[in-house]
Amino acid sequence: MQKWSVYMVRCCDGSLYTGIATDIASRIAKHNEGKASKYTRAKLPVELVYCESVSSHGDALRREYAIKQLSPKIKRELLCSAMNTLHTHY
């Protein structure tokens, strides 16, 4: 079974883009080559700022949709929460 991830990248203009992938490193490279998304193509370079593993393609699509429905403010709070969790574990 393939592992899926939901990710967010920060574009050079500060906007956030949410997507799904099975290979995050490859997907980010594709974004930065201008080959992954029409949205990010004009906002390069992008930087990975959030990633979460999910169990299936369907779960990834549902989580991606849920994140895309959040306001920019709530998305930033999600990022801050994830960063705080990382810092408390190290």
N, C-alpha and C positions, 0 to 999 in steps of 0.2 A: 504494500500500500504506500502511495506517495505521500510525503509530508507536505502540507500546505502552510503558507504563512500569509498574514495580512501585514502590510507595511505602509509607512508614511515616509515621504521624502519632503524635505524643505527645498523649494526652488530658490534660485538666485534673487527673486523679487520678494522672498519671505513667505510666499503662499505655500500651502501644503497640498500634496497629492497623495491619495490613498489607492493602493492596488493590492493584488494578490500574486503569489508566485510560489514555485516549488524550489527555486534556486535564487535566493535573494541577491547574492553577489553578482550573478550573471544578469539579473534583471536591472540592478542599479547601473551596471556597465552599459546595458542596452539603453537605458534612459539617457546616460551621459553621452552616448553616441548619437542621440537623437532618433533612435529607432524603436522606442518602446511606447511612446504616447504622444499624441498630437499636442496635448496640453503642456507637457514638460518640454517638448522640442524647442519652444520659444523661450524657455525659462531656465536654461542651462548655465552652470552645472547644478545638479541636484545632490543632496546629501541625505543619507538614511538617518532618520531621527526616531523611528519607532518600528518595532517588529514584534509580532505575536504569532505563535504557532497554534494551529487548529488541526482537528483530526481528519477533515475531509474537504474536498473541493466545494461541496455544498455549504459546509460551515464557513469556509473562507469567503464565499460569495455573500452569505448572510451577514457576516461580521463586517465585511467591506462596505456593504450597503448601510449598515447601522452607523458606522463611523462617518460615512459621507453625509448622513443626515444631521450630524452634530454641527452646531454653530462653530465658527472659528475659535471663539473663546473657550468653548468646552473641549475642542480638539487640543488646544494649548494646555488646558488643565490635565488632560489625559497624558500628554507628553511629560509634563512636570511630575505627575504622579508616578509615571514609569521611571523617570530619572531618579526620583527620591527612593523608589524601591531598589534600584540598582545600587545606589550609594549606601543604603542601610545593610546590604548584603556583603559589602567589601570593606 
